[in-house]
Amino acid sequence: MAAGKEIRGKIKSVENTKKITKAMEMVAASKMRKAQDRMRAARPYAEKVRQITGNLSRANPEYTHPFMQTNDAKAVGFVVVTTDKGLCGGMNTNVLRAVTNQLKDLQAQGMGIETVAVGNKGLGFLNRIGAKVVSSVTALGDTPHLEKLIGPVKTLIDAYTEGRVSAVYVAYTKFINTMKQEAVVEQLLPLSASDLDAGAGGRDWDYLYEPDAQTVIDELLVRYVEALVYQAVAENMASEQSARMVAMKAATDNAGNVINELKLVYNKTRQAGITKELSEIVAGAAAV
């Protein structure tokens, strides 16, 4: 019964794997709810900052912030948001594929590329393809902290303000629902006037400024860009936990199917062994 012993060992091994994937599924489900709550809580803040900024821009059309001005630099910046850990299906693969396609198109136009990696998976990928990584942040944990994000991302924001890059894009996985996440590449800078006008709601507002309109607009636009980056990371974390929960559930189900198949093979092997032994006993008795 050497074959039977080997099959029993395989069954035990797959059962242990099933226990691990089931535990990881339950942990991801718990973290997913917290990540989704955090993501949804961040959305109203970004929307309100956009509305106020749009109102101020309409009230002061004579001033244009550097974030809304274009330049002719021959370089583009990318903020690539990925996860620190794997086992979340094809989530990272999808967003990195979208980034790769964008990079190929831009490089074909003769544009230089500067990148900021948020997450260990994206950092490793950008290093492997030889992209210029100007800064990075990893080990964010389960809760994004704005003070950790702003430092690395500010390198690209300053490069845009100084005219060294013509645009800044952010690539991340957008949370649609628990079963669906979408890889997106959105333009972070320059800010679109149409988006800010949409945030203003088509109404004109009269404000009293302290200390002055330019200072208030400058500060608000910086906060708006920070809110966009934070929202992208929060969306990515919610997508990560959802994708991991689904992937671990699929792995657990597959492990169960493998165990059932191995048990069937084991039972057939054991039955064949018993039948062979009975045949030998009967043959021996007949010979006597």
C-alpha positions as CSV (number, residue, x, y, z in Angstrom):
1,M,0.0,0.0,0.0
2,A,2.9,2.3,-0.8
3,A,0.7,4.2,-3.3
4,G,-2.1,4.5,-0.7
5,K,0.3,6.0,1.9
6,E,1.6,8.5,-0.7
7,I,-2.0,9.6,-1.5
8,R,-2.8,10.0,2.2
9,G,0.2,12.3,2.5
10,K,-1.0,14.4,-0.4
11,I,-4.5,14.6,1.1
12,K,-3.0,15.7,4.4
13,S,-0.9,18.3,2.6
14,V,-3.9,19.8,0.7
15,E,-6.0,19.8,3.8
16,N,-3.3,21.9,5.6
17,T,-3.3,24.3,2.6
18,K,-7.1,24.5,2.7
19,K,-7.0,25.5,6.3
20,I,-4.5,28.3,5.5
21,T,-6.4,29.7,2.6
22,K,-9.7,29.6,4.6
23,A,-8.0,31.5,7.4
24,M,-6.7,34.1,4.9
25,E,-10.1,34.4,3.4
26,M,-11.7,35.2,6.7
27,V,-8.9,37.7,7.6
28,A,-9.3,39.4,4.2
29,A,-13.1,39.6,4.7
30,S,-12.6,41.4,8.0
31,K,-10.0,43.8,6.6
32,M,-12.2,44.4,3.5
33,R,-15.0,45.9,5.5
34,K,-12.7,48.3,7.3
35,A,-11.0,49.2,4.1
36,Q,-14.3,49.9,2.3
37,D,-15.5,52.0,5.2
38,R,-12.2,54.0,5.1
39,M,-12.5,54.5,1.3
40,R,-16.1,55.6,1.4
41,A,-15.3,58.0,4.2
42,A,-12.6,59.7,2.2
43,R,-14.8,60.3,-0.9
44,P,-16.9,63.2,0.6
45,Y,-13.8,65.1,1.7
46,A,-12.3,65.0,-1.8
47,E,-15.6,66.0,-3.3
48,K,-16.0,68.9,-0.9
49,V,-12.5,70.2,-1.5
50,R,-13.2,70.0,-5.2
51,Q,-16.4,72.0,-4.9
52,I,-14.8,74.8,-2.8
53,T,-11.8,74.9,-5.2
54,G,-14.1,75.1,-8.2
55,N,-16.1,77.9,-6.5
56,L,-12.9,79.9,-5.7
57,S,-11.6,79.4,-9.3
58,R,-14.8,80.8,-10.8
59,A,-14.8,83.7,-8.4
60,N,-11.1,84.6,-9.2
61,P,-10.6,83.9,-13.0
62,E,-7.7,86.3,-13.1
63,Y,-5.4,83.9,-11.2
64,T,-4.3,80.6,-12.5
65,H,-2.5,78.2,-10.2
66,P,0.6,76.4,-11.5
67,F,-1.3,73.1,-11.1
68,M,-3.7,74.2,-13.8
69,Q,-1.0,75.5,-16.2
70,T,0.5,73.3,-18.9
71,N,4.1,73.2,-20.1
72,D,6.1,71.6,-22.9
73,A,8.5,69.4,-20.9
74,K,9.6,66.2,-22.6
75,A,8.9,64.0,-19.5
76,V,5.9,62.6,-17.8
77,G,5.4,61.4,-14.2
78,F,3.6,58.3,-13.0
79,V,2.4,57.4,-9.5
80,V,2.0,53.7,-9.5
81,V,-0.1,52.3,-6.6
82,T,0.1,48.6,-6.0
83,T,0.1,46.3,-3.0
84,D,2.9,45.3,-0.6
85,K,1.8,41.6,-0.6
86,G,0.6,39.1,-3.2
87,L,-2.1,36.5,-3.2
88,C,-4.7,38.9,-4.5
89,G,-5.4,37.4,-7.9
90,G,-4.6,39.4,-11.0
91,M,-5.1,42.8,-9.4
92,N,-1.5,44.0,-9.5
93,T,-0.9,42.4,-12.9
94,N,-3.8,44.4,-14.4
95,V,-2.7,47.8,-13.2
96,L,0.9,47.1,-14.1
97,R,-0.2,46.0,-17.6
98,A,-2.1,49.3,-18.0
99,V,1.0,51.3,-16.8
100,T,3.2,49.4,-19.3
101,N,0.9,50.2,-22.2
102,Q,0.9,53.9,-21.3
103,L,4.7,53.9,-20.9
104,K,5.2,52.3,-24.3
105,D,3.0,54.9,-26.0
106,L,4.7,57.8,-24.2
107,Q,8.2,56.5,-24.9
108,A,7.3,56.0,-28.6
109,Q,6.5,59.8,-28.6
110,G,10.0,60.5,-27.2
111,M,8.9,61.3,-23.7
112,G,11.0,60.6,-20.6
113,I,9.4,58.8,-17.7
114,E,9.7,59.5,-14.0
115,T,7.9,57.2,-11.5
116,V,6.9,57.0,-7.9
117,A,6.1,53.6,-6.6
118,V,3.6,53.1,-3.8
119,G,3.7,49.5,-2.8
120,N,6.4,46.8,-2.9
121,K,5.0,45.0,-6.0
122,G,5.0,48.1,-8.1
123,L,8.5,49.0,-6.9
124,G,9.9,45.6,-7.9
125,F,8.2,45.8,-11.3
126,L,9.5,49.3,-12.1
127,N,13.0,48.3,-11.1
128,R,12.8,45.2,-13.3
129,I,11.8,47.1,-16.4
130,G,14.4,49.7,-15.8
131,A,12.1,52.7,-15.2
132,K,13.4,55.7,-13.4
133,V,12.1,55.5,-9.9
134,V,12.6,58.9,-8.2
135,S,11.0,57.9,-4.9
136,S,9.0,55.1,-3.3
137,V,7.0,54.2,-0.2
138,T,6.3,50.7,1.0
139,A,5.0,48.9,4.1
140,L,1.9,51.1,4.4
141,G,0.1,48.4,6.4
142,D,-3.7,48.2,6.4
143,T,-4.3,51.9,6.9
144,P,-3.0,54.6,4.6
145,H,-1.3,57.6,6.2
146,L,-1.2,60.8,4.3
147,E,2.1,61.9,5.9
148,K,3.8,58.8,4.5
149,L,2.4,59.4,1.0
150,I,2.9,63.1,0.5
151,G,6.7,63.0,0.8
152,P,7.4,60.6,-2.1
153,V,4.6,62.0,-4.3
154,K,5.7,65.6,-3.7
155,T,8.8,64.9,-5.7
156,L,6.7,64.6,-8.9
157,I,4.4,67.5,-7.8
158,D,7.5,69.7,-7.4
159,A,8.9,68.5,-10.8
160,Y,5.6,69.5,-12.4
161,T,5.6,72.9,-10.7
162,E,9.2,73.5,-11.8
163,G,8.3,72.5,-15.4
164,R,10.4,69.4,-15.6
165,V,7.4,67.1,-16.4
166,S,4.4,68.0,-18.5
167,A,1.9,65.8,-16.7
168,V,1.5,63.5,-13.7
169,Y,-0.6,60.4,-13.8
170,V,-1.8,58.1,-11.0
171,A,-2.4,54.4,-11.7
172,Y,-4.3,52.3,-9.2
173,T,-7.1,49.7,-8.9
174,K,-10.5,51.4,-8.5
175,F,-13.0,49.6,-6.2
176,I,-16.3,48.9,-8.0
177,N,-17.7,46.2,-5.8
178,T,-16.6,43.1,-3.9
179,M,-16.4,41.0,-7.0
180,K,-15.1,43.7,-9.4
181,Q,-12.1,46.0,-9.4
182,E,-10.9,48.1,-12.3
183,A,-7.3,49.1,-13.1
184,V,-7.3,52.9,-14.1
185,V,-4.7,55.4,-15.1
186,E,-6.0,59.0,-14.4
187,Q,-4.4,62.4,-14.9
188,L,-3.4,64.0,-11.7
189,L,-1.8,67.1,-13.1
190,P,-2.5,69.5,-14.7
191,L,-5.9,69.8,-13.1
192,S,-8.8,70.0,-15.4
193,A,-10.7,73.3,-15.3
194,S,-13.9,71.4,-16.4
195,D,-13.7,69.1,-13.4
196,L,-13.4,72.1,-11.0
197,D,-16.2,73.9,-12.8
198,A,-18.3,70.8,-12.4
199,G,-17.5,70.8,-8.7
200,A,-18.7,74.4,-8.4
201,G,-22.2,73.3,-9.5
202,G,-22.6,76.2,-12.0
203,R,-23.1,78.8,-9.2
204,D,-21.1,81.9,-8.5
205,W,-20.0,82.5,-4.9
206,D,-18.7,85.6,-3.2
207,Y,-16.1,85.0,-0.5
208,L,-14.2,87.0,2.1
209,Y,-10.6,85.9,2.0
210,E,-8.1,85.7,4.8
211,P,-5.3,86.5,4.1
212,D,-5.9,86.7,0.4
213,A,-7.5,84.8,-2.5
214,Q,-4.3,83.6,-4.0
215,T,-3.0,82.1,-0.8
216,V,-6.3,80.3,-0.1
217,I,-6.5,78.9,-3.6
218,D,-2.9,77.7,-3.5
219,E,-3.5,75.9,-0.2
220,L,-6.7,74.4,-1.4
221,L,-5.3,73.0,-4.6
222,V,-2.5,71.4,-2.7
223,R,-5.0,69.8,-0.4
224,Y,-7.1,68.7,-3.4
225,V,-4.1,66.9,-5.0
226,E,-3.3,65.3,-1.7
227,A,-6.9,64.1,-1.3
228,L,-6.8,62.6,-4.8
229,V,-3.6,60.6,-4.0
230,Y,-5.0,59.5,-0.6
231,Q,-8.2,58.4,-2.3
232,A,-6.3,56.4,-4.9
233,V,-4.4,54.5,-2.2
234,A,-7.6,53.9,-0.2
235,E,-9.4,52.6,-3.2
236,N,-6.4,50.3,-4.0
237,M,-6.4,48.9,-0.4
238,A,-10.1,48.2,-0.5
239,S,-9.6,46.5,-3.9
240,E,-6.7,44.5,-2.5
241,Q,-8.7,43.0,0.4
242,S,-11.7,42.2,-1.9
243,A,-9.5,40.6,-4.5
244,R,-7.6,38.6,-1.8
245,M,-10.8,37.4,-0.2
246,V,-12.1,36.2,-3.6
247,A,-8.8,34.6,-4.5
248,M,-8.5,32.8,-1.2
249,K,-12.2,31.6,-1.5
250,A,-11.4,30.2,-4.9
251,A,-8.2,28.5,-3.6
252,T,-10.2,27.0,-0.7
253,D,-12.9,25.6,-3.1
254,N,-10.2,24.2,-5.4
255,A,-8.5,22.6,-2.5
256,G,-11.7,20.9,-1.5
257,N,-12.2,19.6,-5.0
258,V,-8.6,18.3,-5.1
259,I,-9.2,16.5,-1.7
260,N,-12.3,14.8,-3.0
261,E,-10.5,13.6,-6.1
262,L,-7.6,12.3,-4.1
263,K,-10.0,10.5,-1.7
264,L,-11.7,8.9,-4.7
265,V,-8.3,7.7,-6.0
266,Y,-7.3,6.5,-2.6
267,N,-10.5,4.5,-2.1
268,K,-10.1,2.9,-5.6
269,T,-6.5,2.1,-4.8
270,R,-7.4,0.6,-1.4
271,Q,-10.3,-1.4,-2.9
272,A,-8.0,-2.7,-5.7
273,G,-5.4,-3.8,-3.0
274,I,-8.1,-5.6,-0.9
275,T,-9.5,-7.3,-4.0
276,K,-6.0,-8.5,-5.0
277,E,-5.3,-9.9,-1.5
278,L,-8.7,-11.7,-1.5
279,S,-7.8,-13.1,-4.9
280,E,-4.5,-14.4,-3.6
281,I,-6.1,-16.0,-0.6
282,V,-8.8,-17.7,-2.7
283,A,-6.1,-18.9,-5.2
284,G,-4.0,-20.2,-2.3
285,A,-7.0,-22.1,-0.8
286,A,-7.8,-23.6,-4.2
287,A,-4.3,-24.8,-4.7
288,V,-4.3,-26.5,-1.3
